[in-house]
């Protein structure tokens, strides 16, 4: 939608907005490398012409998370140190609210580093106990380690904090790791 939207940008932001729209369009059309380069540029905060003040740390953090996602999901570069570097920068830029710790936990689950996944998921819950993401990652961790009763408990805690429309989105591939069968069964209840 952003790539095709004809938005009235202030003149000083127009060149950067045109680049972002063009690159988003290319990414939408299947150019994952272009998407990675765009998210890296947005994450750095200085490569989009005159957008330095627009690209605040929370936006830059999300861009780094998306860059890691592109490496893992679209470029099949899951064990890449660059994906982890993007996640580390995302956490450093926006350590509040636990979201990026939960996303990094998902990355660690994806590559099979269960100890680091556990640590980040617990930190996510400590930072934002009402947010669902840390509980979801802990549930996946528990399921992968054979702690099925704990997995069910974590999934229920997460889903009790989740609006129904977001539960319906569990099947999208918007996160680093796909929802497990146990999570989907709990969501179906």
PEMO-V420877 format. One record per backbone hydrogen bond with DSSP energy under -1.0 kcal/mol. CO is the residue of the C=O (numbers start at 1). NH is the residue of the N-H. E is the energy in kcal/mol with one decimal. If there is no record, write none. Layout:
BEGIN
co;nh;e
CO;NH;E
CO;NH;E
END
This chain:
BEGIN
co;nh;e
5;7;-1.1
7;9;-1.8
10;13;-1.7
13;17;-2.6
14;18;-2.7
15;19;-2.0
16;20;-2.6
17;21;-2.8
18;22;-2.6
19;23;-2.9
20;24;-2.8
21;25;-2.3
22;26;-2.2
23;27;-2.5
24;28;-3.0
25;29;-1.9
26;31;-2.5
27;30;-1.9
30;32;-1.5
31;35;-1.8
32;36;-2.6
33;37;-2.7
34;38;-2.6
35;39;-2.7
36;40;-2.3
37;41;-2.4
38;42;-2.9
39;43;-2.4
40;44;-2.2
41;45;-1.5
48;51;-2.3
51;55;-2.4
54;56;-2.0
56;60;-2.5
57;61;-2.7
58;62;-1.8
59;63;-2.1
60;64;-2.2
61;65;-2.2
62;66;-2.5
63;67;-2.4
64;68;-2.3
65;69;-2.4
66;70;-2.7
67;71;-2.1
68;72;-2.4
69;73;-3.6
70;74;-1.5
70;75;-2.2
71;77;-3.8
77;80;-1.6
80;84;-1.4
81;85;-2.5
82;86;-2.5
83;87;-2.1
84;88;-2.8
85;89;-2.4
86;90;-2.4
87;91;-2.3
88;92;-2.4
89;93;-2.9
90;94;-1.8
98;102;-2.2
99;103;-2.3
100;104;-2.5
101;105;-2.2
102;106;-2.1
103;107;-1.9
104;108;-2.5
105;109;-2.4
106;110;-2.5
107;111;-2.0
108;113;-2.3
112;114;-1.4
113;117;-2.0
114;118;-2.4
115;119;-2.1
116;120;-2.5
117;121;-2.5
118;122;-2.4
119;123;-2.1
120;124;-2.3
121;125;-1.8
122;126;-2.3
123;127;-2.2
124;128;-2.0
128;131;-1.6
132;136;-2.3
133;137;-2.4
134;138;-2.4
135;139;-2.5
136;140;-2.3
137;141;-2.7
138;142;-2.9
139;143;-2.5
140;144;-2.6
141;145;-1.6
142;147;-2.7
143;146;-1.3
146;148;-1.4
147;151;-2.5
148;152;-2.5
149;153;-2.1
150;154;-2.9
151;155;-2.8
152;156;-2.5
153;157;-2.4
154;158;-2.4
155;159;-3.1
156;160;-2.2
158;161;-1.2
159;162;-1.1
163;166;-1.1
163;167;-1.6
164;168;-1.8
167;170;-1.6
169;172;-2.0
180;184;-2.4
181;185;-2.5
182;186;-2.3
183;187;-2.6
184;188;-2.2
185;189;-1.3
END
